[in-house]
């Protein structure tokens, strides 16, 4: 039903109605009172719409029965303690979100940095662009005997095989020594080798005498010995992997009381580095320097004179370690062995 217009605009609205007095619960969080006055509510807990004049606004006062809220206007409103509970829940939720964010940031700060990506693995028997620019060249292409032949022969004996990217001495009884077709004076040589149980081999340099059918490679070329240091057999005293055969050996390892030995077990790949220059030659095995020497030094000459190379018949020939250039040889008549990543960098003479 439409409302009747007010007779006098100055009269307050709903003249016949009085502001309802609503007693709030004495333990309301909003008022924080200790009174035990009962709460006056309707059964559903909402403010009685008919008991409140329909004007906007409210103010609080106090009576002997506890705090009251005088409503001016009204409508359906939730009880005040519900509103406070909702506000409290929203506050707790917001604090929880802040705490979770802080924990995540802390964990992120404490977490170790992500692991670096592994360096790319270079394929076997290849050179990187940096190595090519630095003057390295491959001596074995992983697919053929190009650049190699048997000493004193133009072909390769059947005891040598190219298999799965490896240069393999598979049958030492029918192999013999391989030599490079090119000759080298001063250089750095690197390669990997994998020796078999009881295996014995070597790398020789400055090898000459192909026009002498009776000369083996070791008559002229110093030898970087390769051996299975556990079961390999050799002349006494036994010459171990990495030694300059019959002349130099690494210092004593204080941990074992024996000459330094960095070789890996049979079946694993070992890496060698052989440096040959007019000023210094150096033997490294698996990244560890064994020793160095000078081909023209007094110490080298004294050692040669005291070895089998300084006694007849070799001393009569007088050709051991005398040439400043020659082929590089892989010994193949003592035991089965595999090679890969054979590369060389020529060092210009100063």
C-alpha positions as CSV (number, residue, x, y, z in Angstrom):
1,X,0.0,0.0,0.0
2,X,1.5,3.4,-0.9
3,X,2.5,5.6,2.0
4,X,0.5,8.7,2.9
5,X,2.4,11.9,2.2
6,X,3.6,13.8,5.2
7,X,1.5,16.8,6.2
8,X,4.4,18.9,7.1
9,X,7.8,18.4,5.5
10,X,9.5,19.5,8.7
11,X,7.9,16.7,10.6
12,X,10.2,13.7,11.1
13,X,9.4,10.7,9.0
14,X,7.4,7.9,10.5
15,X,6.2,10.2,13.3
16,X,4.2,7.6,14.9
17,X,7.1,5.2,15.1
18,X,9.9,5.2,17.7
19,X,13.4,4.0,17.2
20,X,13.6,0.4,18.3
21,X,15.9,-0.5,21.1
22,X,17.8,-3.7,20.3
23,X,19.8,-5.3,23.1
24,X,23.0,-6.7,21.8
25,X,24.7,-9.8,23.3
26,X,26.7,-8.7,26.3
27,X,29.8,-10.7,25.0
28,X,29.8,-9.1,21.6
29,X,33.4,-8.6,20.4
30,X,32.4,-5.1,19.2
31,X,31.4,-3.8,22.6
32,X,33.6,-6.0,24.8
33,X,31.2,-5.8,27.7
34,X,31.0,-8.1,30.7
35,X,27.3,-7.7,31.4
36,X,25.2,-10.9,31.5
37,X,22.1,-9.2,30.0
38,X,20.3,-11.6,27.6
39,X,20.3,-10.9,23.9
40,X,17.0,-10.0,22.3
41,X,16.8,-11.5,18.9
42,X,14.2,-13.1,16.6
43,X,14.5,-16.8,16.2
44,X,16.6,-16.6,13.0
45,X,19.1,-14.1,14.5
46,X,18.2,-11.3,12.2
47,X,17.0,-7.8,13.1
48,X,13.2,-7.6,13.2
49,X,12.4,-5.6,10.1
50,X,9.1,-4.4,11.5
51,X,10.6,-3.2,14.7
52,X,13.0,-0.8,13.1
53,X,12.1,2.5,11.4
54,X,13.2,2.5,7.8
55,X,15.8,5.2,7.9
56,X,19.5,4.9,7.3
57,X,21.9,5.2,10.2
58,X,22.6,3.9,13.6
59,X,24.2,4.8,16.9
60,X,25.2,3.0,20.0
61,X,24.2,3.7,23.6
62,X,24.2,1.9,26.9
63,X,21.5,1.0,29.3
64,X,21.4,-0.9,32.5
65,X,20.7,-4.0,30.5
66,X,23.9,-3.7,28.6
67,X,24.9,-2.1,25.3
68,X,22.1,-1.4,22.9
69,X,22.1,-0.3,19.3
70,X,19.5,2.2,18.3
71,X,18.6,1.7,14.6
72,X,17.3,4.5,12.5
73,X,16.1,2.8,9.4
74,X,16.6,-0.9,8.8
75,X,16.1,-3.8,6.7
76,X,17.5,-7.3,6.9
77,X,20.9,-7.0,8.6
78,X,23.2,-9.8,10.0
79,X,23.9,-9.7,13.7
80,X,27.0,-7.7,14.6
81,X,28.9,-10.7,16.0
82,X,28.5,-12.5,12.6
83,X,30.0,-9.5,10.9
84,X,32.9,-9.5,13.3
85,X,33.5,-13.2,12.8
86,X,33.5,-12.8,9.0
87,X,35.9,-9.9,9.3
88,X,38.1,-12.0,11.6
89,X,38.1,-14.9,9.1
90,X,39.0,-12.6,6.2
91,X,41.9,-11.2,8.3
92,X,43.2,-14.7,9.2
93,X,43.0,-15.7,5.6
94,X,44.9,-12.7,4.4
95,X,47.6,-13.3,7.1
96,X,47.9,-16.9,6.0
97,X,48.4,-15.9,2.4
98,X,51.1,-13.4,3.4
99,X,52.8,-16.1,5.5
100,X,52.7,-18.6,2.6
101,X,54.2,-16.0,0.2
102,X,56.9,-15.3,2.7
103,X,57.7,-19.0,3.1
104,X,57.9,-19.5,-0.6
105,X,60.3,-16.5,-1.0
106,X,62.4,-17.9,1.8
107,X,62.6,-21.3,0.3
108,X,63.4,-19.8,-3.0
109,X,66.3,-17.8,-1.5
110,X,67.6,-20.9,0.4
111,X,67.3,-23.3,-2.5
112,X,70.6,-24.0,-4.3
113,X,71.0,-22.5,-7.8
114,X,69.9,-24.7,-10.6
115,X,72.6,-27.1,-11.8
116,X,74.5,-26.0,-14.8
117,X,73.8,-27.8,-18.0
118,X,76.4,-30.4,-18.8
119,X,79.0,-29.4,-21.4
120,X,78.2,-30.8,-24.8
121,X,80.1,-34.1,-25.5
122,X,82.3,-33.9,-28.5
123,X,81.9,-36.9,-30.8
124,X,84.9,-39.3,-31.0
125,X,87.5,-38.7,-33.6
126,X,86.4,-35.1,-34.3
127,X,87.8,-31.7,-33.6
128,X,85.9,-28.7,-32.2
129,X,86.0,-25.4,-34.0
130,X,88.4,-24.1,-31.3
131,X,90.8,-27.0,-31.9
132,X,90.8,-26.5,-35.6
133,X,91.5,-22.8,-35.1
134,X,94.3,-23.7,-32.8
135,X,96.0,-25.9,-35.4
136,X,95.0,-29.4,-34.3
137,X,94.6,-32.2,-36.9
138,X,93.3,-35.7,-36.6
139,X,95.6,-38.6,-37.3
140,X,92.7,-41.1,-37.3
141,X,89.4,-40.4,-38.9
142,X,87.5,-43.2,-37.1
143,X,86.6,-45.0,-40.3
144,X,89.7,-46.0,-42.2
145,X,93.5,-46.5,-42.1
146,X,94.1,-43.3,-44.1
147,X,97.5,-41.8,-43.1
148,X,98.8,-45.1,-41.6
149,X,100.7,-48.2,-42.8
150,X,102.8,-51.0,-41.3
151,X,106.4,-50.2,-40.7
152,X,108.4,-51.4,-43.7
153,X,105.2,-52.0,-45.7
154,X,102.8,-50.0,-47.8
155,X,99.7,-51.7,-46.5
156,X,98.2,-52.6,-43.1
157,X,98.4,-56.1,-41.6
158,X,95.1,-57.9,-40.9
159,X,95.8,-57.9,-37.2
160,X,94.8,-54.2,-37.2
161,X,91.1,-53.3,-37.5
162,X,88.9,-50.2,-37.7
163,X,85.9,-51.1,-35.7
164,X,83.1,-48.9,-34.1
165,X,85.2,-45.8,-34.6
166,X,88.3,-47.4,-32.9
167,X,91.7,-48.3,-34.2
168,X,92.2,-51.7,-32.8
169,X,95.2,-54.1,-32.5
170,X,93.0,-57.2,-32.4
171,X,95.6,-59.8,-33.2
172,X,99.1,-58.9,-32.0
173,X,100.5,-62.0,-33.6
174,X,99.5,-60.7,-37.0
175,X,99.7,-56.9,-36.6
176,X,103.1,-55.4,-36.3
177,X,103.8,-51.7,-35.7
178,X,101.7,-49.0,-37.4
179,X,103.4,-45.7,-38.4
180,X,102.1,-42.4,-39.7
181,X,102.7,-41.7,-43.4
182,X,103.6,-38.1,-42.4
183,X,106.6,-37.2,-40.4
184,X,106.7,-34.8,-37.5
185,X,109.4,-32.9,-35.7
186,X,108.0,-30.9,-32.7
187,X,104.4,-31.4,-31.6
188,X,101.8,-32.1,-29.0
189,X,100.1,-35.5,-29.3
190,X,96.9,-36.5,-27.5
191,X,95.0,-39.7,-27.7
192,X,92.9,-42.2,-25.7
193,X,93.8,-45.9,-25.2
194,X,92.0,-48.9,-23.8
195,X,94.3,-51.8,-23.0
196,X,93.3,-55.4,-22.5
197,X,94.2,-57.7,-19.6
198,X,97.9,-58.2,-19.6
199,X,98.3,-55.9,-22.6
200,X,101.6,-54.2,-23.6
201,X,102.1,-51.5,-26.2
202,X,103.7,-48.2,-26.8
203,X,103.8,-44.9,-28.7
204,X,107.1,-44.0,-30.4
205,X,108.1,-40.8,-32.0
206,X,110.9,-39.6,-34.4
207,X,110.9,-43.1,-35.9
208,X,113.1,-43.5,-39.0
209,X,114.8,-46.4,-40.7
210,X,112.0,-47.7,-43.0
211,X,114.8,-48.2,-45.5
212,X,116.4,-50.6,-43.1
213,X,114.4,-53.8,-43.2
214,X,115.9,-55.3,-40.0
215,X,115.4,-52.3,-37.8
216,X,112.3,-52.3,-35.5
217,X,110.7,-48.9,-34.6
218,X,112.3,-48.8,-31.2
219,X,115.8,-48.7,-32.6
220,X,115.4,-45.1,-33.5
221,X,112.3,-43.8,-31.7
222,X,111.9,-43.1,-27.9
223,X,108.8,-44.9,-26.6
224,X,106.0,-43.7,-24.4
225,X,105.2,-47.0,-22.7
226,X,101.6,-48.4,-22.5
227,X,100.9,-51.4,-20.2
228,X,98.3,-53.1,-18.1
229,X,100.1,-52.1,-14.9
230,X,98.5,-55.0,-13.0
231,X,99.0,-58.1,-15.2
232,X,101.1,-56.7,-18.0
233,X,104.5,-58.4,-18.6
234,X,107.7,-56.7,-19.7
235,X,111.4,-57.0,-19.2
236,X,112.8,-56.3,-15.7
237,X,112.7,-53.9,-14.3
238,X,109.1,-53.7,-15.6
239,X,108.3,-50.5,-17.5
240,X,104.9,-49.1,-16.6
241,X,102.4,-47.1,-18.5
242,X,103.5,-43.5,-19.1
243,X,107.2,-44.1,-18.6
244,X,109.8,-43.3,-21.2
245,X,110.9,-46.8,-21.9
246,X,114.2,-47.7,-20.2
247,X,115.0,-44.1,-19.3
248,X,112.5,-42.1,-17.2
249,X,109.8,-42.9,-14.7
250,X,107.6,-40.7,-12.5
251,X,108.5,-39.9,-8.9
252,X,107.4,-42.0,-5.9
253,X,103.9,-41.5,-4.7
254,X,104.1,-41.0,-0.9
255,X,100.7,-42.7,-0.5
256,X,101.9,-46.0,-1.9
257,X,105.7,-45.8,-1.7
258,X,105.7,-46.8,-5.4
259,X,106.2,-44.8,-8.6
260,X,103.2,-42.6,-9.4
261,X,100.4,-44.5,-11.2
262,X,97.3,-42.7,-12.5
263,X,96.2,-45.4,-15.0
264,X,92.6,-46.6,-14.9
265,X,91.6,-50.3,-14.7
266,X,91.6,-52.6,-17.7
267,X,88.6,-51.9,-19.9
268,X,88.5,-48.1,-19.2
269,X,89.8,-45.3,-21.3
270,X,93.0,-43.6,-20.4
271,X,94.1,-40.2,-21.9
272,X,97.7,-39.3,-22.7
273,X,99.5,-36.2,-23.7
274,X,102.9,-36.3,-25.2
275,X,104.8,-33.0,-25.7
276,X,107.9,-33.0,-27.9
277,X,109.8,-29.8,-28.4
278,X,113.5,-28.8,-28.6
279,X,113.4,-27.4,-25.1
280,X,111.3,-30.0,-23.3
281,X,109.5,-33.2,-23.7
282,X,106.7,-34.1,-21.3
283,X,104.6,-37.1,-20.4
284,X,101.1,-36.7,-19.0
285,X,98.7,-39.5,-18.1
286,X,95.0,-38.8,-17.3
287,X,95.8,-35.2,-16.7
288,X,98.8,-35.8,-14.4
289,X,102.3,-34.8,-15.3
290,X,104.7,-37.7,-14.9
291,X,108.0,-36.0,-15.8
292,X,109.8,-34.0,-18.4
293,X,113.2,-34.2,-20.1
294,X,115.4,-32.6,-22.7
295,X,116.5,-34.6,-25.7
296,X,119.7,-32.6,-25.9
297,X,120.4,-32.4,-22.2
298,X,123.3,-34.0,-20.3
299,X,120.9,-36.0,-18.1
300,X,119.1,-37.5,-21.1
301,X,122.4,-38.5,-22.7
302,X,123.7,-40.0,-19.5
303,X,120.6,-42.1,-19.1
304,X,120.8,-43.3,-22.7
305,X,124.4,-44.3,-22.3
306,X,123.5,-46.3,-19.2
307,X,120.6,-48.1,-20.8
308,X,120.4,-50.9,-23.4
309,X,120.4,-48.2,-26.1
310,X,124.0,-47.3,-25.1
311,X,125.2,-50.9,-25.4
312,X,126.1,-52.9,-28.5
313,X,124.6,-53.6,-30.9
314,X,122.4,-50.5,-30.5
315,X,125.3,-48.3,-29.5
316,X,127.1,-49.4,-32.6
317,X,124.3,-48.1,-34.8
318,X,124.2,-44.8,-32.9
319,X,120.7,-43.9,-34.2
320,X,118.5,-43.9,-31.1
321,X,116.9,-40.5,-30.5
322,X,119.2,-38.9,-33.0
323,X,116.7,-37.7,-35.6
324,X,114.8,-34.5,-35.1
325,X,111.9,-35.7,-37.3
326,X,110.2,-39.0,-38.0
327,X,107.0,-40.9,-38.0
328,X,104.8,-41.6,-35.0
329,X,104.3,-45.4,-34.3
330,X,101.7,-47.5,-32.5
331,X,103.2,-50.7,-31.2
332,X,101.2,-53.7,-32.2
333,X,103.2,-56.9,-31.5
334,X,102.9,-57.2,-27.7
335,X,99.2,-57.1,-26.8
336,X,95.7,-56.2,-27.8
337,X,94.8,-52.5,-27.4
338,X,92.4,-49.9,-28.9
339,X,92.9,-46.2,-29.7
340,X,90.7,-43.3,-30.5
341,X,90.8,-39.5,-30.7
342,X,94.3,-39.4,-32.0
343,X,95.2,-35.8,-32.7
344,X,98.3,-33.8,-33.1
345,X,99.3,-30.1,-33.1
346,X,102.5,-29.2,-34.9
347,X,104.7,-26.7,-32.9
348,X,106.7,-24.5,-35.1
349,X,110.4,-24.4,-34.3
350,X,111.5,-21.1,-32.7
